[in-house]
Amino acid sequence: MLRFDHVGVVVDDLDAATAFFLALGFEREGGAMVEGEIVDRINGLDGVRADFVMVRTPDRTGKLELVKYHAPADPDGPHPWPANRFGFRHICIEVEGLDAIVDGLRESGFDTVGEVCDYGNVYRLCYVRGLEGLIVELAERITA
């Protein structure tokens, strides 16, 4: 059996990242601090100490693990990479009321990467630049 469980997102400000995703409609599922030999071995790092918060969609089909590493620290910090950078680049969330959500995010200091556009007659789409350079795609089904 294959089942998608979650996506891990490393952040510097765990509280702000949690608030960002809660504002998008995610629900907090739990969290904890992790450290120790097993955590070091899984991460391939020495001296790991990290806090994490799990958030999930209300329909329970998707989860994000938001992680703040206290040790070892990333010496480079966050990078607001462009949308075409190799690797995992964004997550997509299907929403209702996309325009109102974008307005609310803009009031909170976040903005779209490009424009809000209709993709054919199927979706209204946009990329939002979230905390620490994260890109979140918002998708609203267009009803005919």
Wavefront OBJ file of the C-alpha trace (Angstrom):
o trace
v 0.000 0.000 0.000
v 1.223 3.496 -0.799
v -0.278 6.501 0.961
v 0.933 10.086 1.023
v 1.395 11.146 4.645
v 2.942 14.629 4.902
v 5.424 17.179 3.570
v 8.141 18.542 5.851
v 8.841 22.275 5.698
v 11.882 23.672 7.523
v 11.291 27.190 8.842
v 13.090 29.689 11.051
v 10.029 31.164 12.795
v 7.835 28.226 13.783
v 5.107 30.345 15.387
v 4.791 32.632 12.348
v 4.805 29.687 9.921
v 2.117 27.937 11.958
v 0.011 31.110 12.010
v 0.428 31.477 8.218
v -0.898 27.978 7.509
v -3.675 28.284 10.098
v -4.746 31.497 8.318
v -4.976 29.469 5.088
v -7.442 27.135 6.813
v -5.164 24.364 8.078
v -5.829 22.954 11.544
v -3.177 22.322 14.179
v -2.771 18.611 14.860
v 0.029 18.615 17.409
v 3.719 19.148 17.900
v 6.744 18.323 19.985
v 10.475 18.747 20.466
v 12.757 16.004 19.148
v 16.397 15.204 19.810
v 18.676 12.272 20.544
v 20.693 9.604 18.765
v 17.836 8.209 16.676
v 16.862 11.711 15.487
v 20.525 12.391 14.597
v 20.727 9.126 12.638
v 17.489 9.756 10.740
v 18.567 13.307 9.825
v 22.197 12.415 9.083
v 23.263 15.266 11.383
v 24.916 15.474 14.801
v 23.267 17.164 17.773
v 19.803 17.660 16.283
v 17.355 19.546 18.466
v 14.181 20.607 16.712
v 10.608 21.646 17.420
v 7.839 20.717 15.030
v 4.152 21.422 14.545
v 1.848 19.277 12.413
v -0.961 21.062 10.579
v -3.572 19.353 8.434
v -6.322 20.179 6.024
v -9.814 20.098 7.555
v -10.724 17.091 5.372
v -7.643 15.237 6.692
v -6.249 14.534 3.217
v -3.010 16.485 3.647
v -0.545 17.375 6.382
v 2.494 19.595 6.745
v 5.223 19.087 9.311
v 6.629 22.540 10.108
v 10.101 22.121 11.624
v 12.388 24.589 13.407
v 15.945 23.258 13.832
v 17.580 24.829 16.876
v 20.703 22.719 16.347
v 22.560 22.332 14.143
v 21.752 25.719 12.639
v 21.622 26.326 8.880
v 24.375 28.881 8.229
v 22.741 30.147 5.010
v 19.226 30.907 6.260
v 16.086 31.015 4.110
v 16.208 31.814 0.394
v 13.271 33.193 -1.623
v 14.105 31.080 -4.694
v 12.202 31.640 -7.950
v 9.397 29.297 -8.966
v 11.601 27.480 -11.519
v 14.338 26.371 -9.051
v 15.085 22.619 -9.124
v 13.687 20.496 -6.295
v 10.443 20.623 -4.329
v 9.255 24.126 -5.082
v 5.715 24.601 -3.885
v 2.672 22.984 -2.404
v -0.813 23.449 -3.825
v -3.910 23.925 -1.706
v -7.421 23.799 -3.130
v -9.440 26.620 -1.571
v -12.804 28.336 -1.765
v -12.858 32.128 -1.956
v -9.378 32.562 -3.443
v -9.677 36.326 -3.978
v -10.697 36.929 -0.357
v -7.854 34.701 0.865
v -5.331 36.616 -1.265
v -6.695 39.931 0.031
v -6.308 38.708 3.606
v -2.770 37.504 2.973
v -1.853 40.848 1.410
v -3.206 42.621 4.504
v -0.854 40.394 6.536
v 2.154 41.408 4.428
v 2.248 38.532 1.938
v 1.771 38.887 -1.809
v 1.406 36.847 -4.947
v 4.501 35.809 -6.914
v 2.749 36.576 -10.206
v -0.886 37.224 -11.026
v -4.150 35.564 -10.054
v -5.320 33.927 -13.300
v -7.999 31.613 -14.593
v -6.467 28.461 -16.057
v -8.960 27.621 -18.775
v -12.365 27.121 -17.262
v -11.129 24.702 -14.610
v -9.163 26.598 -11.930
v -8.441 30.097 -10.686
v -4.764 29.923 -9.640
v -1.964 31.926 -8.072
v 1.334 31.479 -6.291
v 1.684 33.221 -2.922
v 5.108 33.895 -1.434
v 4.776 32.840 2.185
v 7.137 32.921 5.119
v 10.840 32.556 4.450
v 10.431 32.292 0.685
v 7.954 29.369 0.652
v 5.665 29.285 -2.368
v 2.095 28.124 -1.822
v -0.134 27.659 -4.851
v -3.791 28.420 -4.239
v -6.282 26.738 -6.554
v -10.017 27.415 -6.662
v -12.229 25.261 -8.899
v -14.219 27.336 -11.347
v -17.818 26.201 -11.429
v -19.481 26.338 -14.793
l 1 2 3 4 5 6 7 8 9 10 11 12 13 14 15 16 17 18 19 20 21 22 23 24 25 26 27 28 29 30 31 32 33 34 35 36 37 38 39 40 41 42 43 44 45 46 47 48 49 50 51 52 53 54 55 56 57 58 59 60 61 62 63 64 65 66 67 68 69 70 71 72 73 74 75 76 77 78 79 80 81 82 83 84 85 86 87 88 89 90 91 92 93 94 95 96 97 98 99 100 101 102 103 104 105 106 107 108 109 110 111 112 113 114 115 116 117 118 119 120 121 122 123 124 125 126 127 128 129 130 131 132 133 134 135 136 137 138 139 140 141 142 143 144
